[in-house]
Amino acid sequence: PGALAPRLASLKGTTVGFISNGKEGTKRYFAHLEALLRQELGVAEIVMRTKSNYSAPADADIVALIKQWDAVVAGIGD
């Protein structure tokens, strides 16, 4: 049904999307990860979106945005 995206040679200058399940634990994790990605790997932009329901798939509007990002990190906050 789908194929893996090609591996990026570098994250420098890219846009990375974070998709959170909305639980409290993702806030600190994503803040730390954002700092690492920007400082150590040169990521240009981080886009943060939160699902409306932590136990359901990402909302359609979030899925539509994924095409605009170079990479995606999905996280849980338990």
Buried (B, 14 or more C-beta within 10 A) or exposed (E): EEEEEEEEEEBEEBBBBBBBBBBEEBBEBBEEBBEEBBEEEEBEEBBBBBBEEBEEEBBEEBEEBBEEBBBBBEBEBE
